[in-house]
Amino acid sequence: HQFIPNFCKQLLGKIKPNAIAISLIKGFDKAEGGGIDLISHIITRHLKIPCAV
């Protein structure tokens, strides 16, 4: 899951703003402030588009 932020940075600006992401990755990662962060939420945050699982 560590590749997600870097991969999203490569896609940012190349995706239409009305696009919807679909992730086949189920799971979560450690959140920066503690706790967990769903992979779909990480994708949404980085790409600034909704992400479904």
Number of C-alpha atoms within 10 A of each C-alpha: 10 8 7 13 15 10 13 17 13 10 11 13 10 9 13 9 12 9 12 15 17 12 12 10 11 10 12 15 13 11 11 8 6 7 9 12 14 15 23 21 16 18 22 17 14 16 24 18 16 16 18 12 11
